[in-house]
Amino acid sequence: MLTVIIGYIASVLLALSLIVTNDLKFRWFNLFGCLAFIVYGILINAFPVLLTNSLLFLINLYYLARIYRTPEAFDLARTEPRSDVVTSFLEFYGDDVKTYFPQFTGRIPEGAVTFLVLRNLAIANLFAASVEPDGTATVILNYTVPKFRDYQVGTFIFQKEKRWLLSQGIRTLVYTGAVYPKHASFLRRMGFTAGESGTLVKGLD
C-alpha cells in the first residue's frame, strides 16, 4: 500500500511541475517527483525507474544550483500611464490582470506614478499608484507576469527601491477593495498589514 501511495505522489509532483509557469517551481516540483520515483523504484526493485529518475534528479540539482548562483539584474523604468508599452502589456496580460485586480478598469489614470520592473531586461512587473499630497499611494496595479512570481520582484520594489518610492513622494502604500487571495498572501509576506475598512497598508518611513 505504501509503495502505491509513493508512486501516486511521485506522479502528482511530476504533473505539477509541468503545470507551473515559474522555472524555479518547475525544478523543485520535478526534483521531489524524481526523488519519490527513486524511492518507488527501490521499493518495487525496478532498476530502469531508479536509473532514469536518479539522472533526472541530478539534472534538476544542477539547474537549481545554477539558478541560485546566477545573479539577476533588476531595474526600474519610469513610464507614462498611457505609453505604448503599457498599453501593449495590458492588452497581452489583460485576462490575468483582471483575475488579480478585478477592480482595475483597464486604463491607468493620467498622473499616476507608473513604472516597469525589468528582470534581465525582460518586463517582469507593471506598477501604478495614485499619490495623494500627504504621501498616501493607493495602488492601482502591481502585476507581475507568471514567469517571475517568486517574490524577488516584490523584494526589489518594496525593499531595494524603497528610496526611489520615497523620492516620488510615497510614504504609505495602500490596497483598497477586494484583493485576490494569492496576491494578499504575497503582500503580507512583503510587510503589508491590515488597515481600516479591509485595506492592506505598508509604511515606508
QUICORGI-V364280 format. One record per backbone hydrogen bond with DSSP energy under -0.5 kcal/mol. NH is the residue of the N-H (numbers start at 1). CO is the residue of the C=O. E is the energy in kcal/mol with one decimal. If there is no record, write none. Layout:
# QUICORGI-V364280
<<NH & CO & E> <NH & CO & E>>
This chain:
# QUICORGI-V364280
<<5 & 1 & -2.2> <6 & 2 & -2.4> <7 & 3 & -2.1> <8 & 4 & -2.2> <9 & 5 & -2.6> <10 & 6 & -2.5> <11 & 7 & -2.0> <12 & 8 & -2.6> <13 & 9 & -2.5> <14 & 10 & -2.1> <15 & 11 & -2.2> <16 & 12 & -2.6> <17 & 13 & -1.8> <18 & 14 & -0.9> <18 & 15 & -0.7> <19 & 15 & -0.6> <19 & 16 & -1.0> <20 & 16 & -2.1> <26 & 22 & -2.4> <27 & 23 & -2.1> <28 & 24 & -2.1> <29 & 25 & -2.7> <30 & 26 & -2.5> <31 & 27 & -2.4> <32 & 28 & -2.4> <33 & 29 & -2.2> <34 & 30 & -2.5> <35 & 31 & -2.3> <36 & 32 & -2.3> <37 & 33 & -2.1> <38 & 34 & -2.2> <39 & 35 & -2.0> <40 & 36 & -2.5> <41 & 37 & -2.9> <42 & 38 & -2.0> <43 & 39 & -2.3> <44 & 40 & -2.1> <45 & 42 & -0.6> <46 & 41 & -2.7> <47 & 45 & -0.8> <50 & 46 & -2.1> <51 & 47 & -3.2> <52 & 48 & -2.6> <53 & 49 & -2.0> <54 & 50 & -1.7> <55 & 51 & -2.1> <56 & 52 & -2.1> <57 & 53 & -2.2> <58 & 54 & -2.0> <59 & 55 & -2.1> <60 & 56 & -2.5> <61 & 57 & -2.2> <62 & 58 & -2.2> <63 & 59 & -2.2> <64 & 60 & -2.5> <65 & 61 & -2.3> <66 & 62 & -2.0> <67 & 63 & -2.4> <68 & 64 & -2.4> <69 & 65 & -1.8> <70 & 66 & -1.7> <71 & 69 & -0.7> <74 & 72 & -0.6> <75 & 118 & -2.1> <77 & 116 & -2.9> <78 & 76 & -0.5> <79 & 114 & -2.4> <83 & 80 & -1.8> <87 & 83 & -2.5> <88 & 84 & -2.7> <89 & 85 & -2.2> <90 & 86 & -2.6> <91 & 87 & -1.9> <92 & 88 & -2.2> <93 & 89 & -2.4> <97 & 93 & -2.7> <98 & 94 & -2.0> <99 & 95 & -1.3> <100 & 96 & -1.9> <101 & 97 & -2.9> <104 & 101 & -2.0> <109 & 107 & -0.5> <112 & 109 & -1.6> <113 & 129 & -2.4> <114 & 112 & -0.6> <115 & 127 & -2.4> <116 & 77 & -2.7> <117 & 125 & -2.2> <118 & 75 & -3.1> <118 & 116 & -0.6> <119 & 122 & -3.2> <120 & 73 & -3.5> <120 & 118 & -0.5> <122 & 119 & -1.6> <124 & 117 & -3.2> <124 & 122 & -0.5> <125 & 117 & -1.3> <126 & 143 & -2.3> <127 & 115 & -2.7> <128 & 141 & -2.9> <129 & 113 & -1.8> <130 & 138 & -2.2> <131 & 129 & -0.5> <132 & 136 & -2.8> <135 & 132 & -2.3> <137 & 135 & -0.6> <137 & 172 & -3.6> <138 & 130 & -2.5> <138 & 136 & -0.6> <139 & 137 & -0.7> <139 & 174 & -2.8> <140 & 128 & -2.5> <141 & 128 & -2.1> <143 & 126 & -2.3> <144 & 142 & -0.5> <145 & 124 & -2.1> <148 & 145 & -1.7> <149 & 146 & -1.4> <150 & 148 & -1.8> <153 & 148 & -0.5> <155 & 151 & -2.2> <156 & 152 & -2.0> <157 & 153 & -2.4> <158 & 154 & -2.7> <159 & 155 & -1.7> <160 & 155 & -1.8> <161 & 156 & -1.9> <162 & 159 & -1.1> <165 & 161 & -2.1> <166 & 162 & -2.3> <167 & 163 & -2.1> <168 & 164 & -0.9> <168 & 165 & -0.8> <169 & 166 & -1.9> <170 & 165 & -1.9> <171 & 135 & -3.2> <171 & 169 & -0.6> <172 & 135 & -2.2> <173 & 202 & -3.0> <174 & 137 & -2.8> <175 & 200 & -2.7> <176 & 174 & -0.5> <180 & 100 & -0.9> <183 & 180 & -0.6> <184 & 180 & -2.7> <185 & 181 & -2.2> <186 & 182 & -1.8> <187 & 183 & -2.5> <188 & 184 & -2.2> <189 & 185 & -1.7> <190 & 186 & -1.3> <191 & 188 & -1.3> <192 & 187 & -2.5> <193 & 201 & -2.8> <195 & 199 & -3.3> <198 & 195 & -0.7> <199 & 196 & -1.5> <200 & 175 & -1.7> <201 & 193 & -3.2> <202 & 173 & -2.2> <204 & 171 & -3.0> <205 & 171 & -0.7>>
